[in-house]
Amino acid sequence: MAILANAPSVSFRFLKEQLQLTDSDLSKQMSALEAAGHVKATKDGHGRGASTTFSMTRAGRKAYAAHCAALRALMDSVPATDR
């Protein structure tokens, strides 16, 4: 989601390379995010030359922002001497 939050859309290939995931693992993760309404998949072409790109939905941006805020709150609750 951090990658998608910083780009209008991202290709399957780019995500796979950046995250160092297998096709299968990335497909499962993106399918779950799409089912949750956090990501929109766009397919271009058919067969061997087909490509898939992903973009974050408005709901995905809201969920990601809430997740980041929760992580910041956790970090802010740790005394500076413990970091």
N, C-alpha and C positions, 0 to 999 in steps of 0.2 A: 504494500500500500504506500510505503514511503516513496518508491519510485513513481508510482502512478500519481501521487500527490504533486509531483514536480514536473509533470509533462501532460500535454493534452491527450495523448494516446501513446501506447507503447506496444511494440510487436511481441508476439509470443517468443520469437527467436531471441530478441534482446533480453526479455525477462529470464529466459532459460539460461543465457550466458551469464548474466549479472548475478543470478541467484544460485548458479551451479546446480540446477535441478535436472532430473530426467524429464522427458516429455510427459510421461505418465504422472509423475508427482506434481508437475506444474499444472497439468490439465485438471487433476483432482482439486487442487487448491483454488484455481480460477473458477472452476465449476461451483464450488462451495460459495465463493464470494459473489458469483453471479446469481446463484439461488437466493442469497441473502439480500440481493438488490444493491450491493455495494459496487459492483463492476458491470460494465456493459461490454459484451464481446461483439466485434464486427468481423465477419468473414468476407474475404475478397477472393473470388475465383473458385475453381473446383479442381479436384485431383491434386496432382503433384505440385503444381504451381500456386496452390492456394496459400493464403496467409491469413492470420488472425491477429487482430489488434484489440487491445483492451483500453478502456477509459474508466475513470472513477465517476460514479454517479453522484448526484447531490446527496443522497442518503449515505453513500460511501464516504464522502468528504466530511459529513457531520459525524459519522461513527468514528472515523479516523481522528478527527479533532478531539472528540471526547476521550478516545483511547490515549492520545498524547497528553491531554490534560491530566488524566488519571496517573500516568507515569510520572509527570512533573510533580504532582502532589505527593506521590510516594517518595520521590527523591528529595523534595523539600522537607519531608518529615524526618529524614535521617540527619542527625547532628553532623555538622561539618567535620568534626574530629573523627567520625566513623567512616568517612568517604575515602 
